[in-house]
Amino acid sequence: MSDEEPTVPIVCTDCETETRVPLSNVADALSRHNEGKHGGEEIAEVDPGLKDQLASLVAEDMGLFDDESTADS
């Protein structure tokens, strides 16, 4: 098993750039880029495909995709 911290893909459609940053630095890297390049507007973001994938995994883990028919009982 590797001791390296996982990296997260960051994309900026305005700058047409993509990079990977360590997970613990994601918020700072996004803030720094968006403040410096886009006047604070949230243009750069975590890769949208990864965000969707993570959202699905979290929702599944929380049981949000369980059979909704039981909610009507």
CHARMM internal coordinates of N, CA and C (Angstrom, degrees):
IC EDIT
DIST 1 N 1 CA 1.4551
DIST 1 CA 1 C 1.5158
ANGL 1 N 1 CA 1 C 108.92
DIST 1 C 2 N 1.3077
ANGL 1 CA 1 C 2 N 117.32
DIHE 1 N 1 CA 1 C 2 N 138.91
DIST 2 N 2 CA 1.4539
ANGL 1 C 2 N 2 CA 123.08
DIHE 1 CA 1 C 2 N 2 CA -176.92
DIST 2 CA 2 C 1.5250
ANGL 2 N 2 CA 2 C 110.48
DIHE 1 C 2 N 2 CA 2 C -85.02
DIST 2 C 3 N 1.3292
ANGL 2 CA 2 C 3 N 115.32
DIHE 2 N 2 CA 2 C 3 N 145.51
DIST 3 N 3 CA 1.4654
ANGL 2 C 3 N 3 CA 120.92
DIHE 2 CA 2 C 3 N 3 CA 176.21
DIST 3 CA 3 C 1.5141
ANGL 3 N 3 CA 3 C 111.43
DIHE 2 C 3 N 3 CA 3 C -90.19
DIST 3 C 4 N 1.3302
ANGL 3 CA 3 C 4 N 117.07
DIHE 3 N 3 CA 3 C 4 N -2.05
DIST 4 N 4 CA 1.4588
ANGL 3 C 4 N 4 CA 120.39
DIHE 3 CA 3 C 4 N 4 CA -179.52
DIST 4 CA 4 C 1.5188
ANGL 4 N 4 CA 4 C 110.78
DIHE 3 C 4 N 4 CA 4 C -71.18
DIST 4 C 5 N 1.3313
ANGL 4 CA 4 C 5 N 114.66
DIHE 4 N 4 CA 4 C 5 N 140.53
DIST 5 N 5 CA 1.4602
ANGL 4 C 5 N 5 CA 120.40
DIHE 4 CA 4 C 5 N 5 CA 177.15
DIST 5 CA 5 C 1.5281
ANGL 5 N 5 CA 5 C 109.18
DIHE 4 C 5 N 5 CA 5 C -72.01
DIST 5 C 6 N 1.3316
ANGL 5 CA 5 C 6 N 117.57
DIHE 5 N 5 CA 5 C 6 N 140.45
DIST 6 N 6 CA 1.4691
ANGL 5 C 6 N 6 CA 119.50
DIHE 5 CA 5 C 6 N 6 CA 177.65
DIST 6 CA 6 C 1.5232
ANGL 6 N 6 CA 6 C 110.65
DIHE 5 C 6 N 6 CA 6 C -63.53
DIST 6 C 7 N 1.3252
ANGL 6 CA 6 C 7 N 115.17
DIHE 6 N 6 CA 6 C 7 N 150.24
DIST 7 N 7 CA 1.4617
ANGL 6 C 7 N 7 CA 120.39
DIHE 6 CA 6 C 7 N 7 CA 177.72
DIST 7 CA 7 C 1.5183
ANGL 7 N 7 CA 7 C 109.80
DIHE 6 C 7 N 7 CA 7 C -109.79
DIST 7 C 8 N 1.3209
ANGL 7 CA 7 C 8 N 114.79
DIHE 7 N 7 CA 7 C 8 N 155.33
DIST 8 N 8 CA 1.4615
ANGL 7 C 8 N 8 CA 122.20
DIHE 7 CA 7 C 8 N 8 CA -175.81
DIST 8 CA 8 C 1.5236
ANGL 8 N 8 CA 8 C 108.31
DIHE 7 C 8 N 8 CA 8 C -122.12
DIST 8 C 9 N 1.3400
ANGL 8 CA 8 C 9 N 118.51
DIHE 8 N 8 CA 8 C 9 N 133.31
DIST 9 N 9 CA 1.4653
ANGL 8 C 9 N 9 CA 120.32
DIHE 8 CA 8 C 9 N 9 CA 177.94
DIST 9 CA 9 C 1.5300
ANGL 9 N 9 CA 9 C 110.92
DIHE 8 C 9 N 9 CA 9 C -74.93
DIST 9 C 10 N 1.3163
ANGL 9 CA 9 C 10 N 115.20
DIHE 9 N 9 CA 9 C 10 N 130.46
DIST 10 N 10 CA 1.4605
ANGL 9 C 10 N 10 CA 123.56
DIHE 9 CA 9 C 10 N 10 CA 177.51
DIST 10 CA 10 C 1.5233
ANGL 10 N 10 CA 10 C 107.08
DIHE 9 C 10 N 10 CA 10 C -115.71
DIST 10 C 11 N 1.3239
ANGL 10 CA 10 C 11 N 117.21
DIHE 10 N 10 CA 10 C 11 N 132.45
DIST 11 N 11 CA 1.4665
ANGL 10 C 11 N 11 CA 120.79
DIHE 10 CA 10 C 11 N 11 CA 179.63
DIST 11 CA 11 C 1.5240
ANGL 11 N 11 CA 11 C 110.20
DIHE 10 C 11 N 11 CA 11 C -124.90
DIST 11 C 12 N 1.3309
ANGL 11 CA 11 C 12 N 114.56
DIHE 11 N 11 CA 11 C 12 N 145.97
DIST 12 N 12 CA 1.4585
ANGL 11 C 12 N 12 CA 121.09
DIHE 11 CA 11 C 12 N 12 CA 174.20
DIST 12 CA 12 C 1.5239
ANGL 12 N 12 CA 12 C 107.10
DIHE 11 C 12 N 12 CA 12 C -130.82
DIST 12 C 13 N 1.3182
ANGL 12 CA 12 C 13 N 115.11
DIHE 12 N 12 CA 12 C 13 N 109.58
DIST 13 N 13 CA 1.4642
ANGL 12 C 13 N 13 CA 119.31
DIHE 12 CA 12 C 13 N 13 CA -177.12
DIST 13 CA 13 C 1.5249
ANGL 13 N 13 CA 13 C 111.63
DIHE 12 C 13 N 13 CA 13 C -69.68
DIST 13 C 14 N 1.3325
ANGL 13 CA 13 C 14 N 118.18
DIHE 13 N 13 CA 13 C 14 N -33.27
DIST 14 N 14 CA 1.4664
ANGL 13 C 14 N 14 CA 120.29
DIHE 13 CA 13 C 14 N 14 CA 179.06
DIST 14 CA 14 C 1.5191
ANGL 14 N 14 CA 14 C 111.90
DIHE 13 C 14 N 14 CA 14 C -66.45
DIST 14 C 15 N 1.3249
ANGL 14 CA 14 C 15 N 116.58
DIHE 14 N 14 CA 14 C 15 N -43.03
DIST 15 N 15 CA 1.4661
ANGL 14 C 15 N 15 CA 121.18
DIHE 14 CA 14 C 15 N 15 CA -178.94
DIST 15 CA 15 C 1.5265
ANGL 15 N 15 CA 15 C 112.22
DIHE 14 C 15 N 15 CA 15 C -86.05
DIST 15 C 16 N 1.3390
ANGL 15 CA 15 C 16 N 115.63
DIHE 15 N 15 CA 15 C 16 N -9.97
DIST 16 N 16 CA 1.4651
ANGL 15 C 16 N 16 CA 122.21
DIHE 15 CA 15 C 16 N 16 CA -176.43
DIST 16 CA 16 C 1.5196
ANGL 16 N 16 CA 16 C 111.14
DIHE 15 C 16 N 16 CA 16 C 56.08
DIST 16 C 17 N 1.3539
ANGL 16 CA 16 C 17 N 115.48
DIHE 16 N 16 CA 16 C 17 N 45.86
DIST 17 N 17 CA 1.4527
ANGL 16 C 17 N 17 CA 120.99
DIHE 16 CA 16 C 17 N 17 CA 179.84
DIST 17 CA 17 C 1.5217
ANGL 17 N 17 CA 17 C 110.49
DIHE 16 C 17 N 17 CA 17 C -123.86
DIST 17 C 18 N 1.3075
ANGL 17 CA 17 C 18 N 114.05
DIHE 17 N 17 CA 17 C 18 N 155.47
DIST 18 N 18 CA 1.4557
ANGL 17 C 18 N 18 CA 121.85
DIHE 17 CA 17 C 18 N 18 CA 173.22
DIST 18 CA 18 C 1.5177
ANGL 18 N 18 CA 18 C 107.38
DIHE 17 C 18 N 18 CA 18 C -143.37
DIST 18 C 19 N 1.3136
ANGL 18 CA 18 C 19 N 116.01
DIHE 18 N 18 CA 18 C 19 N 136.00
DIST 19 N 19 CA 1.4566
ANGL 18 C 19 N 19 CA 121.16
DIHE 18 CA 18 C 19 N 19 CA 178.58
DIST 19 CA 19 C 1.5133
ANGL 19 N 19 CA 19 C 108.55
DIHE 18 C 19 N 19 CA 19 C -145.64
DIST 19 C 20 N 1.3032
ANGL 19 CA 19 C 20 N 116.06
DIHE 19 N 19 CA 19 C 20 N 170.45
DIST 20 N 20 CA 1.4578
ANGL 19 C 20 N 20 CA 121.23
DIHE 19 CA 19 C 20 N 20 CA 176.12
DIST 20 CA 20 C 1.5188
ANGL 20 N 20 CA 20 C 107.31
DIHE 19 C 20 N 20 CA 20 C -121.37
DIST 20 C 21 N 1.3310
ANGL 20 CA 20 C 21 N 116.03
DIHE 20 N 20 CA 20 C 21 N 137.03
DIST 21 N 21 CA 1.4588
ANGL 20 C 21 N 21 CA 121.08
DIHE 20 CA 20 C 21 N 21 CA 178.51
DIST 21 CA 21 C 1.5231
ANGL 21 N 21 CA 21 C 108.61
DIHE 20 C 21 N 21 CA 21 C -129.31
DIST 21 C 22 N 1.3310
ANGL 21 CA 21 C 22 N 116.91
DIHE 21 N 21 CA 21 C 22 N 152.73
DIST 22 N 22 CA 1.4639
ANGL 21 C 22 N 22 CA 119.26
DIHE 21 CA 21 C 22 N 22 CA 176.90
DIST 22 CA 22 C 1.5312
ANGL 22 N 22 CA 22 C 110.34
DIHE 21 C 22 N 22 CA 22 C -58.78
DIST 22 C 23 N 1.3073
ANGL 22 CA 22 C 23 N 115.90
DIHE 22 N 22 CA 22 C 23 N 144.54
DIST 23 N 23 CA 1.4552
ANGL 22 C 23 N 23 CA 122.06
DIHE 22 CA 22 C 23 N 23 CA -176.59
DIST 23 CA 23 C 1.5252
ANGL 23 N 23 CA 23 C 112.18
DIHE 22 C 23 N 23 CA 23 C -51.28
DIST 23 C 24 N 1.3183
ANGL 23 CA 23 C 24 N 117.46
DIHE 23 N 23 CA 23 C 24 N -41.70
DIST 24 N 24 CA 1.4667
ANGL 23 C 24 N 24 CA 120.73
DIHE 23 CA 23 C 24 N 24 CA -177.34
DIST 24 CA 24 C 1.5234
ANGL 24 N 24 CA 24 C 112.91
DIHE 23 C 24 N 24 CA 24 C -69.59
DIST 24 C 25 N 1.3290
ANGL 24 CA 24 C 25 N 118.36
DIHE 24 N 24 CA 24 C 25 N -13.55
DIST 25 N 25 CA 1.4657
ANGL 24 C 25 N 25 CA 122.05
DIHE 24 CA 24 C 25 N 25 CA -178.18
DIST 25 CA 25 C 1.5235
ANGL 25 N 25 CA 25 C 113.96
DIHE 24 C 25 N 25 CA 25 C -106.16
DIST 25 C 26 N 1.3139
ANGL 25 CA 25 C 26 N 118.27
DIHE 25 N 25 CA 25 C 26 N 2.65
DIST 26 N 26 CA 1.4661
ANGL 25 C 26 N 26 CA 121.42
DIHE 25 CA 25 C 26 N 26 CA -173.72
DIST 26 CA 26 C 1.5224
ANGL 26 N 26 CA 26 C 111.98
DIHE 25 C 26 N 26 CA 26 C -57.81
DIST 26 C 27 N 1.3173
ANGL 26 CA 26 C 27 N 117.98
DIHE 26 N 26 CA 26 C 27 N -53.13
DIST 27 N 27 CA 1.4684
ANGL 26 C 27 N 27 CA 120.94
DIHE 26 CA 26 C 27 N 27 CA -176.45
DIST 27 CA 27 C 1.5231
ANGL 27 N 27 CA 27 C 111.46
DIHE 26 C 27 N 27 CA 27 C -59.88
DIST 27 C 28 N 1.3227
ANGL 27 CA 27 C 28 N 116.90
DIHE 27 N 27 CA 27 C 28 N -44.94
DIST 28 N 28 CA 1.4651
ANGL 27 C 28 N 28 CA 120.20
DIHE 27 CA 27 C 28 N 28 CA 179.79
DIST 28 CA 28 C 1.5228
ANGL 28 N 28 CA 28 C 111.88
DIHE 27 C 28 N 28 CA 28 C -65.67
DIST 28 C 29 N 1.3212
ANGL 28 CA 28 C 29 N 117.05
DIHE 28 N 28 CA 28 C 29 N -41.81
DIST 29 N 29 CA 1.4623
ANGL 28 C 29 N 29 CA 120.36
DIHE 28 CA 28 C 29 N 29 CA -179.41
DIST 29 CA 29 C 1.5271
ANGL 29 N 29 CA 29 C 111.16
DIHE 28 C 29 N 29 CA 29 C -64.13
DIST 29 C 30 N 1.3221
ANGL 29 CA 29 C 30 N 116.76
DIHE 29 N 29 CA 29 C 30 N -42.64
DIST 30 N 30 CA 1.4602
ANGL 29 C 30 N 30 CA 120.27
DIHE 29 CA 29 C 30 N 30 CA 178.80
DIST 30 CA 30 C 1.5262
ANGL 30 N 30 CA 30 C 110.72
DIHE 29 C 30 N 30 CA 30 C -64.57
DIST 30 C 31 N 1.3091
ANGL 30 CA 30 C 31 N 116.06
DIHE 30 N 30 CA 30 C 31 N -46.51
DIST 31 N 31 CA 1.4594
ANGL 30 C 31 N 31 CA 120.59
DIHE 30 CA 30 C 31 N 31 CA -179.82
DIST 31 CA 31 C 1.5211
ANGL 31 N 31 CA 31 C 111.39
DIHE 30 C 31 N 31 CA 31 C -61.04
DIST 31 C 32 N 1.3252
ANGL 31 CA 31 C 32 N 116.28
DIHE 31 N 31 CA 31 C 32 N -46.80
DIST 32 N 32 CA 1.4655
ANGL 31 C 32 N 32 CA 121.40
DIHE 31 CA 31 C 32 N 32 CA -179.70
DIST 32 CA 32 C 1.5254
ANGL 32 N 32 CA 32 C 111.30
DIHE 31 C 32 N 32 CA 32 C -60.78
DIST 32 C 33 N 1.3244
ANGL 32 CA 32 C 33 N 117.13
DIHE 32 N 32 CA 32 C 33 N -45.30
DIST 33 N 33 CA 1.4684
ANGL 32 C 33 N 33 CA 120.76
DIHE 32 CA 32 C 33 N 33 CA -179.85
DIST 33 CA 33 C 1.5249
ANGL 33 N 33 CA 33 C 110.67
DIHE 32 C 33 N 33 CA 33 C -64.90
DIST 33 C 34 N 1.3293
ANGL 33 CA 33 C 34 N 116.13
DIHE 33 N 33 CA 33 C 34 N -50.07
DIST 34 N 34 CA 1.4599
ANGL 33 C 34 N 34 CA 119.33
DIHE 33 CA 33 C 34 N 34 CA -176.33
DIST 34 CA 34 C 1.5253
ANGL 34 N 34 CA 34 C 112.41
DIHE 33 C 34 N 34 CA 34 C -66.40
DIST 34 C 35 N 1.3212
ANGL 34 CA 34 C 35 N 117.89
DIHE 34 N 34 CA 34 C 35 N -36.02
DIST 35 N 35 CA 1.4708
ANGL 34 C 35 N 35 CA 120.67
DIHE 34 CA 34 C 35 N 35 CA 176.10
DIST 35 CA 35 C 1.5261
ANGL 35 N 35 CA 35 C 110.66
DIHE 34 C 35 N 35 CA 35 C -67.12
DIST 35 C 36 N 1.3270
ANGL 35 CA 35 C 36 N 116.55
DIHE 35 N 35 CA 35 C 36 N -45.33
DIST 36 N 36 CA 1.4571
ANGL 35 C 36 N 36 CA 121.34
DIHE 35 CA 35 C 36 N 36 CA -175.45
DIST 36 CA 36 C 1.5186
ANGL 36 N 36 CA 36 C 114.99
DIHE 35 C 36 N 36 CA 36 C -74.96
DIST 36 C 37 N 1.3040
ANGL 36 CA 36 C 37 N 116.72
DIHE 36 N 36 CA 36 C 37 N -34.15
DIST 37 N 37 CA 1.4696
ANGL 36 C 37 N 37 CA 120.64
DIHE 36 CA 36 C 37 N 37 CA -174.03
DIST 37 CA 37 C 1.5232
ANGL 37 N 37 CA 37 C 114.49
DIHE 36 C 37 N 37 CA 37 C -105.65
DIST 37 C 38 N 1.3216
ANGL 37 CA 37 C 38 N 117.20
DIHE 37 N 37 CA 37 C 38 N -24.56
DIST 38 N 38 CA 1.4615
ANGL 37 C 38 N 38 CA 119.40
DIHE 37 CA 37 C 38 N 38 CA -171.08
DIST 38 CA 38 C 1.5318
ANGL 38 N 38 CA 38 C 113.15
DIHE 37 C 38 N 38 CA 38 C -131.05
DIST 38 C 39 N 1.3214
ANGL 38 CA 38 C 39 N 116.80
DIHE 38 N 38 CA 38 C 39 N 22.27
DIST 39 N 39 CA 1.4571
ANGL 38 C 39 N 39 CA 121.02
DIHE 38 CA 38 C 39 N 39 CA 177.28
DIST 39 CA 39 C 1.5201
ANGL 39 N 39 CA 39 C 113.99
DIHE 38 C 39 N 39 CA 39 C 59.07
DIST 39 C 40 N 1.3181
ANGL 39 CA 39 C 40 N 116.85
DIHE 39 N 39 CA 39 C 40 N 28.15
DIST 40 N 40 CA 1.4599
ANGL 39 C 40 N 40 CA 121.54
DIHE 39 CA 39 C 40 N 40 CA 178.81
DIST 40 CA 40 C 1.5151
ANGL 40 N 40 CA 40 C 114.64
DIHE 39 C 40 N 40 CA 40 C 91.23
DIST 40 C 41 N 1.3311
ANGL 40 CA 40 C 41 N 117.52
DIHE 40 N 40 CA 40 C 41 N -11.17
DIST 41 N 41 CA 1.4656
ANGL 40 C 41 N 41 CA 120.02
DIHE 40 CA 40 C 41 N 41 CA 177.73
DIST 41 CA 41 C 1.5289
ANGL 41 N 41 CA 41 C 108.74
DIHE 40 C 41 N 41 CA 41 C -66.52
DIST 41 C 42 N 1.3162
ANGL 41 CA 41 C 42 N 116.89
DIHE 41 N 41 CA 41 C 42 N 136.29
DIST 42 N 42 CA 1.4649
ANGL 41 C 42 N 42 CA 121.77
DIHE 41 CA 41 C 42 N 42 CA -175.65
DIST 42 CA 42 C 1.5294
ANGL 42 N 42 CA 42 C 111.29
DIHE 41 C 42 N 42 CA 42 C -79.65
DIST 42 C 43 N 1.3126
ANGL 42 CA 42 C 43 N 115.29
DIHE 42 N 42 CA 42 C 43 N 82.21
DIST 43 N 43 CA 1.4698
ANGL 42 C 43 N 43 CA 121.76
DIHE 42 CA 42 C 43 N 43 CA 179.96
DIST 43 CA 43 C 1.5267
ANGL 43 N 43 CA 43 C 110.13
DIHE 42 C 43 N 43 CA 43 C -95.36
DIST 43 C 44 N 1.3296
ANGL 43 CA 43 C 44 N 116.59
DIHE 43 N 43 CA 43 C 44 N -54.83
DIST 44 N 44 CA 1.4616
ANGL 43 C 44 N 44 CA 120.51
DIHE 43 CA 43 C 44 N 44 CA 177.32
DIST 44 CA 44 C 1.5225
ANGL 44 N 44 CA 44 C 108.23
DIHE 43 C 44 N 44 CA 44 C -69.47
DIST 44 C 45 N 1.3414
ANGL 44 CA 44 C 45 N 116.33
DIHE 44 N 44 CA 44 C 45 N 144.50
DIST 45 N 45 CA 1.4586
ANGL 44 C 45 N 45 CA 121.03
DIHE 44 CA 44 C 45 N 45 CA -177.32
DIST 45 CA 45 C 1.5156
ANGL 45 N 45 CA 45 C 110.31
DIHE 44 C 45 N 45 CA 45 C -155.74
DIST 45 C 46 N 1.3239
ANGL 45 CA 45 C 46 N 114.44
DIHE 45 N 45 CA 45 C 46 N 166.32
DIST 46 N 46 CA 1.4571
ANGL 45 C 46 N 46 CA 119.48
DIHE 45 CA 45 C 46 N 46 CA 171.16
DIST 46 CA 46 C 1.5177
ANGL 46 N 46 CA 46 C 106.87
DIHE 45 C 46 N 46 CA 46 C -61.96
DIST 46 C 47 N 1.3139
ANGL 46 CA 46 C 47 N 116.50
DIHE 46 N 46 CA 46 C 47 N 141.01
DIST 47 N 47 CA 1.4610
ANGL 46 C 47 N 47 CA 121.48
DIHE 46 CA 46 C 47 N 47 CA -179.43
DIST 47 CA 47 C 1.5382
ANGL 47 N 47 CA 47 C 109.93
DIHE 46 C 47 N 47 CA 47 C -44.71
DIST 47 C 48 N 1.3355
ANGL 47 CA 47 C 48 N 117.50
DIHE 47 N 47 CA 47 C 48 N 122.75
DIST 48 N 48 CA 1.4652
ANGL 47 C 48 N 48 CA 120.87
DIHE 47 CA 47 C 48 N 48 CA -176.67
DIST 48 CA 48 C 1.5311
ANGL 48 N 48 CA 48 C 113.99
DIHE 47 C 48 N 48 CA 48 C -56.32
DIST 48 C 49 N 1.3139
ANGL 48 CA 48 C 49 N 117.35
DIHE 48 N 48 CA 48 C 49 N -35.51
DIST 49 N 49 CA 1.4630
ANGL 48 C 49 N 49 CA 120.24
DIHE 48 CA 48 C 49 N 49 CA 178.44
DIST 49 CA 49 C 1.5191
ANGL 49 N 49 CA 49 C 111.32
DIHE 48 C 49 N 49 CA 49 C -63.62
DIST 49 C 50 N 1.3176
ANGL 49 CA 49 C 50 N 116.48
DIHE 49 N 49 CA 49 C 50 N -40.28
DIST 50 N 50 CA 1.4562
ANGL 49 C 50 N 50 CA 120.58
DIHE 49 CA 49 C 50 N 50 CA 178.31
DIST 50 CA 50 C 1.5255
ANGL 50 N 50 CA 50 C 110.45
DIHE 49 C 50 N 50 CA 50 C -68.38
DIST 50 C 51 N 1.3264
ANGL 50 CA 50 C 51 N 117.34
DIHE 50 N 50 CA 50 C 51 N -40.66
DIST 51 N 51 CA 1.4765
ANGL 50 C 51 N 51 CA 120.29
DIHE 50 CA 50 C 51 N 51 CA 177.81
DIST 51 CA 51 C 1.5207
ANGL 51 N 51 CA 51 C 110.59
DIHE 50 C 51 N 51 CA 51 C -59.07
DIST 51 C 52 N 1.3300
ANGL 51 CA 51 C 52 N 117.49
DIHE 51 N 51 CA 51 C 52 N -44.50
DIST 52 N 52 CA 1.4660
ANGL 51 C 52 N 52 CA 121.30
DIHE 51 CA 51 C 52 N 52 CA 179.73
DIST 52 CA 52 C 1.5288
ANGL 52 N 52 CA 52 C 111.14
DIHE 51 C 52 N 52 CA 52 C -63.32
DIST 52 C 53 N 1.3147
ANGL 52 CA 52 C 53 N 115.31
DIHE 52 N 52 CA 52 C 53 N -42.12
DIST 53 N 53 CA 1.4599
ANGL 52 C 53 N 53 CA 121.02
DIHE 52 CA 52 C 53 N 53 CA -179.56
DIST 53 CA 53 C 1.5309
ANGL 53 N 53 CA 53 C 110.17
DIHE 52 C 53 N 53 CA 53 C -63.80
DIST 53 C 54 N 1.3298
ANGL 53 CA 53 C 54 N 116.83
DIHE 53 N 53 CA 53 C 54 N -44.88
DIST 54 N 54 CA 1.4624
ANGL 53 C 54 N 54 CA 120.72
DIHE 53 CA 53 C 54 N 54 CA 179.04
DIST 54 CA 54 C 1.5273
ANGL 54 N 54 CA 54 C 111.29
DIHE 53 C 54 N 54 CA 54 C -64.87
DIST 54 C 55 N 1.3139
ANGL 54 CA 54 C 55 N 116.94
DIHE 54 N 54 CA 54 C 55 N -41.33
DIST 55 N 55 CA 1.4663
ANGL 54 C 55 N 55 CA 120.65
DIHE 54 CA 54 C 55 N 55 CA 179.19
DIST 55 CA 55 C 1.5295
ANGL 55 N 55 CA 55 C 110.67
DIHE 54 C 55 N 55 CA 55 C -60.85
DIST 55 C 56 N 1.3160
ANGL 55 CA 55 C 56 N 116.88
DIHE 55 N 55 CA 55 C 56 N -41.53
DIST 56 N 56 CA 1.4653
ANGL 55 C 56 N 56 CA 120.68
DIHE 55 CA 55 C 56 N 56 CA 178.78
DIST 56 CA 56 C 1.5235
ANGL 56 N 56 CA 56 C 111.33
DIHE 55 C 56 N 56 CA 56 C -64.90
DIST 56 C 57 N 1.3341
ANGL 56 CA 56 C 57 N 116.48
DIHE 56 N 56 CA 56 C 57 N -43.15
DIST 57 N 57 CA 1.4649
ANGL 56 C 57 N 57 CA 120.19
DIHE 56 CA 56 C 57 N 57 CA 179.30
DIST 57 CA 57 C 1.5222
ANGL 57 N 57 CA 57 C 111.49
DIHE 56 C 57 N 57 CA 57 C -63.59
DIST 57 C 58 N 1.3127
ANGL 57 CA 57 C 58 N 117.06
DIHE 57 N 57 CA 57 C 58 N -42.73
DIST 58 N 58 CA 1.4681
ANGL 57 C 58 N 58 CA 120.99
DIHE 57 CA 57 C 58 N 58 CA 179.41
DIST 58 CA 58 C 1.5201
ANGL 58 N 58 CA 58 C 110.34
DIHE 57 C 58 N 58 CA 58 C -65.31
DIST 58 C 59 N 1.3280
ANGL 58 CA 58 C 59 N 117.05
DIHE 58 N 58 CA 58 C 59 N -45.34
DIST 59 N 59 CA 1.4642
ANGL 58 C 59 N 59 CA 120.57
DIHE 58 CA 58 C 59 N 59 CA 179.72
DIST 59 CA 59 C 1.5236
ANGL 59 N 59 CA 59 C 110.89
DIHE 58 C 59 N 59 CA 59 C -61.32
DIST 59 C 60 N 1.3141
ANGL 59 CA 59 C 60 N 116.45
DIHE 59 N 59 CA 59 C 60 N -41.58
DIST 60 N 60 CA 1.4642
ANGL 59 C 60 N 60 CA 120.55
DIHE 59 CA 59 C 60 N 60 CA 178.79
DIST 60 CA 60 C 1.5229
ANGL 60 N 60 CA 60 C 109.95
DIHE 59 C 60 N 60 CA 60 C -64.68
DIST 60 C 61 N 1.3322
ANGL 60 CA 60 C 61 N 117.09
DIHE 60 N 60 CA 60 C 61 N -44.23
DIST 61 N 61 CA 1.4546
ANGL 60 C 61 N 61 CA 121.95
DIHE 60 CA 60 C 61 N 61 CA -179.65
DIST 61 CA 61 C 1.5306
ANGL 61 N 61 CA 61 C 111.19
DIHE 60 C 61 N 61 CA 61 C -62.53
DIST 61 C 62 N 1.3140
ANGL 61 CA 61 C 62 N 117.13
DIHE 61 N 61 CA 61 C 62 N -34.12
DIST 62 N 62 CA 1.4609
ANGL 61 C 62 N 62 CA 121.75
DIHE 61 CA 61 C 62 N 62 CA -179.62
DIST 62 CA 62 C 1.5280
ANGL 62 N 62 CA 62 C 112.35
DIHE 61 C 62 N 62 CA 62 C -83.07
DIST 62 C 63 N 1.3374
ANGL 62 CA 62 C 63 N 116.99
DIHE 62 N 62 CA 62 C 63 N -4.55
DIST 63 N 63 CA 1.4497
ANGL 62 C 63 N 63 CA 120.86
DIHE 62 CA 62 C 63 N 63 CA 178.92
DIST 63 CA 63 C 1.5133
ANGL 63 N 63 CA 63 C 113.90
DIHE 62 C 63 N 63 CA 63 C 80.63
DIST 63 C 64 N 1.3288
ANGL 63 CA 63 C 64 N 116.90
DIHE 63 N 63 CA 63 C 64 N 17.78
DIST 64 N 64 CA 1.4588
ANGL 63 C 64 N 64 CA 119.82
DIHE 63 CA 63 C 64 N 64 CA -178.36
DIST 64 CA 64 C 1.5187
ANGL 64 N 64 CA 64 C 113.10
DIHE 63 C 64 N 64 CA 64 C -71.97
DIST 64 C 65 N 1.3304
ANGL 64 CA 64 C 65 N 117.12
DIHE 64 N 64 CA 64 C 65 N -16.92
DIST 65 N 65 CA 1.4571
ANGL 64 C 65 N 65 CA 120.83
DIHE 64 CA 64 C 65 N 65 CA 179.08
DIST 65 CA 65 C 1.5272
ANGL 65 N 65 CA 65 C 111.80
DIHE 64 C 65 N 65 CA 65 C -96.43
DIST 65 C 66 N 1.3413
ANGL 65 CA 65 C 66 N 116.69
DIHE 65 N 65 CA 65 C 66 N 4.28
DIST 66 N 66 CA 1.4679
ANGL 65 C 66 N 66 CA 119.58
DIHE 65 CA 65 C 66 N 66 CA 179.17
DIST 66 CA 66 C 1.5256
ANGL 66 N 66 CA 66 C 108.96
DIHE 65 C 66 N 66 CA 66 C -60.13
DIST 66 C 67 N 1.3137
ANGL 66 CA 66 C 67 N 114.95
DIHE 66 N 66 CA 66 C 67 N 160.29
DIST 67 N 67 CA 1.4627
ANGL 66 C 67 N 67 CA 121.42
DIHE 66 CA 66 C 67 N 67 CA -179.18
DIST 67 CA 67 C 1.5183
ANGL 67 N 67 CA 67 C 110.25
DIHE 66 C 67 N 67 CA 67 C -51.34
DIST 67 C 68 N 1.3294
ANGL 67 CA 67 C 68 N 116.53
DIHE 67 N 67 CA 67 C 68 N 116.28
DIST 68 N 68 CA 1.4643
ANGL 67 C 68 N 68 CA 121.79
DIHE 67 CA 67 C 68 N 68 CA -176.99
DIST 68 CA 68 C 1.5227
ANGL 68 N 68 CA 68 C 112.13
DIHE 67 C 68 N 68 CA 68 C -74.03
DIST 68 C 69 N 1.3267
ANGL 68 CA 68 C 69 N 118.26
DIHE 68 N 68 CA 68 C 69 N -11.84
DIST 69 N 69 CA 1.4639
ANGL 68 C 69 N 69 CA 120.14
DIHE 68 CA 68 C 69 N 69 CA -179.68
DIST 69 CA 69 C 1.5182
ANGL 69 N 69 CA 69 C 110.95
DIHE 68 C 69 N 69 CA 69 C -65.23
DIST 69 C 70 N 1.3296
ANGL 69 CA 69 C 70 N 117.95
DIHE 69 N 69 CA 69 C 70 N -25.04
DIST 70 N 70 CA 1.4570
ANGL 69 C 70 N 70 CA 120.54
DIHE 69 CA 69 C 70 N 70 CA 178.26
DIST 70 CA 70 C 1.5199
ANGL 70 N 70 CA 70 C 111.31
DIHE 69 C 70 N 70 CA 70 C -71.48
DIST 70 C 71 N 1.3189
ANGL 70 CA 70 C 71 N 117.98
DIHE 70 N 70 CA 70 C 71 N -19.54
DIST 71 N 71 CA 1.4617
ANGL 70 C 71 N 71 CA 121.56
DIHE 70 CA 70 C 71 N 71 CA 179.34
DIST 71 CA 71 C 1.5202
ANGL 71 N 71 CA 71 C 111.04
DIHE 70 C 71 N 71 CA 71 C -72.37
DIST 71 C 72 N 1.3326
ANGL 71 CA 71 C 72 N 117.34
DIHE 71 N 71 CA 71 C 72 N -21.30
DIST 72 N 72 CA 1.4566
ANGL 71 C 72 N 72 CA 121.17
DIHE 71 CA 71 C 72 N 72 CA -178.41
DIST 72 CA 72 C 1.5272
ANGL 72 N 72 CA 72 C 112.04
DIHE 71 C 72 N 72 CA 72 C -82.64
DIST 72 C 73 N 1.3177
ANGL 72 CA 72 C 73 N 118.53
DIHE 72 N 72 CA 72 C 73 N -11.02
DIST 73 N 73 CA 1.4750
ANGL 72 C 73 N 73 CA 122.66
DIHE 72 CA 72 C 73 N 73 CA -176.20
DIST 73 CA 73 C 1.4966
ANGL 73 N 73 CA 73 C 111.15
DIHE 72 C 73 N 73 CA 73 C -71.49
END
COOR INIT
IC SEED 1 N 1 CA 1 C
IC BUILD
